[in-house]
Amino acid sequence: MRRVLLRDPVFWMCLLFFGTLLILSFANSVFRDGQVDQIQNLYSKDGTFIATSPLEPSAERWLGTDRSGNDLFQVMIEGAKWTIGICVSIAFARIALALLIGIPLAFRKKRLYTVLRLLLDGFLIIPISLIALFVLLPAFQFIDPAQIPSTLSRVFLEISVLTLLGLPALVLYFIGETRQLLAQEFMLVARTLGGRPDYQFRIHIWPHLLPTLTIVFMQQFVQTLMVLIHLSLFGLFFGGTLVLFEGNAAPTIFEWASQFGYYFFQFTAVSWINHLFLVPAIALALLVFFANLLTSRLERAYRLRRQQISSSTPSLAEAEAATAHLSHPFDPVDISIKS
């Protein structure tokens, strides 16, 4: 699988896209302390008033500014590390916890798995976005800016909630995958020879699960991004929502999904700002596109690897035919078969 990916230009193109965004975003944090230029009014060199925010795109401001005067291009650059980092953190945390919970349960009796599935199936029916909205809305709406908790505490709390909400589906998935592997003939042989569960997992199950983990990781990445977009459209921005006058709300962090929901609420304006929400919308669409493209290349590499293993492993009929054509009856024969 690794060799297939190393020779895949599409795979490297996807990594280049994510890497470029992260490098630019972290460079803005390191060299400019994460600052975004803000221009309320635009004047000529002689001091003549030209225009006020939102400013249209120009050579100096490639994507223009929003109503607050924030440079949209710099907003997107600064928010890239938040959006990618949040989705990566939640996807990694979900997979790690699901493995710690699901793998030991998979070695238990089938009755426990049946009961657990009956209990967790209810969480698979209700959308995660709705549950997250009901849980996070009371704690992440702020009226007084002075009473907003620290950024670290808000980010940690929201990541924890979104991670726990996605666990039931992943736990059931890993239990099902592990139980399918346990039912294979080579696992029956491993148990017959006295292999302990930890040995069975380390030697036999983990090599089979590892390639699929990368695919599951990218799927969780996209799912988390979709949840963030849904929450922003409900007015719940990542890291908290600052309620302004006349029911208006603003995000506290330059995160792409939050900016999309924030600008979407300003769609009723009567200027070029009508299309302001298209800037984060296009950025999110590109992020989803490259994430799905990366997932498809990982699936392709995994599929080709399985085909190579299958073609290089002799079947039972081939092994029996080899024994029938021995020049000496005691010559060793490779009797490994396809599992």
Rosetta blueprint (number, residue, H / E / L):
1 M L
2 R H
3 R H
4 V H
5 L H
6 L H
7 R L
8 D L
9 P H
10 V H
11 F H
12 W H
13 M H
14 C H
15 L H
16 L H
17 F H
18 F H
19 G H
20 T H
21 L H
22 L H
23 I H
24 L H
25 S H
26 F H
27 A H
28 N H
29 S H
30 V H
31 F H
32 R H
33 D L
34 G L
35 Q L
36 V L
37 D L
38 Q E
39 I L
40 Q L
41 N E
42 L E
43 Y E
44 S L
45 K L
46 D L
47 G L
48 T L
49 F E
50 I E
51 A E
52 T E
53 S L
54 P L
55 L L
56 E L
57 P L
58 S L
59 A L
60 E L
61 R L
62 W L
63 L L
64 G L
65 T E
66 D L
67 R L
68 S L
69 G L
70 N E
71 D E
72 L H
73 F H
74 Q H
75 V H
76 M H
77 I H
78 E H
79 G H
80 A H
81 K H
82 W H
83 T H
84 I H
85 G H
86 I H
87 C H
88 V H
89 S H
90 I H
91 A H
92 F H
93 A H
94 R H
95 I H
96 A H
97 L H
98 A H
99 L H
100 L H
101 I H
102 G H
103 I H
104 P H
105 L H
106 A H
107 F L
108 R L
109 K L
110 K H
111 R H
112 L H
113 Y H
114 T H
115 V H
116 L H
117 R H
118 L H
119 L H
120 L H
121 D H
122 G H
123 F H
124 L H
125 I H
126 I L
127 P L
128 I H
129 S H
130 L H
131 I H
132 A H
133 L H
134 F H
135 V H
136 L H
137 L H
138 P H
139 A H
140 F L
141 Q E
142 F E
143 I L
144 D L
145 P H
146 A H
147 Q H
148 I L
149 P L
150 S L
151 T H
152 L H
153 S H
154 R H
155 V H
156 F H
157 L H
158 E H
159 I H
160 S H
161 V H
162 L H
163 T H
164 L H
165 L H
166 G L
167 L H
168 P H
169 A H
170 L H
171 V H
172 L H
173 Y H
174 F H
175 I H
176 G H
177 E H
178 T H
179 R H
180 Q H
181 L H
182 L H
183 A L
184 Q L
185 E H
186 F H
187 M H
188 L H
189 V H
190 A H
191 R H
192 T H
193 L L
194 G L
195 G L
196 R L
197 P H
198 D H
199 Y H
200 Q H
201 F H
202 R H
203 I H
204 H H
205 I H
206 W H
207 P H
208 H H
209 L H
210 L H
211 P H
212 T H
213 L H
214 T H
215 I H
216 V H
217 F H
218 M H
219 Q H
220 Q H
221 F H
222 V H
223 Q H
224 T H
225 L H
226 M H
227 V H
228 L H
229 I H
230 H H
231 L H
232 S H
233 L H
234 F L
235 G L
236 L L
237 F L
238 F L
239 G L
240 G L
241 T E
242 L E
243 V E
244 L L
245 F H
246 E H
247 G H
248 N L
249 A E
250 A E
251 P E
252 T L
253 I L
254 F L
255 E L
256 W H
257 A H
258 S H
259 Q H
260 F H
261 G H
262 Y H
263 Y H
264 F H
265 F L
266 Q L
267 F L
268 T L
269 A L
270 V L
271 S L
272 W H
273 I H
274 N H
275 H H
276 L L
277 F L
278 L H
279 V H
280 P H
281 A H
282 I H
283 A H
284 L H
285 A H
286 L H
287 L H
288 V H
289 F H
290 F H
291 A H
292 N H
293 L H
294 L H
295 T H
296 S H
297 R H
298 L H
299 E H
300 R H
301 A H
302 Y H
303 R H
304 L H
305 R H
306 R H
307 Q H
308 Q H
309 I H
310 S H
311 S H
312 S H
313 T L
314 P L
315 S L
316 L H
317 A H
318 E H
319 A H
320 E H
321 A H
322 A H
323 T H
324 A H
325 H L
326 L L
327 S L
328 H L
329 P L
330 F L
331 D L
332 P L
333 V L
334 D L
335 I L
336 S L
337 I L
338 K L
339 S L
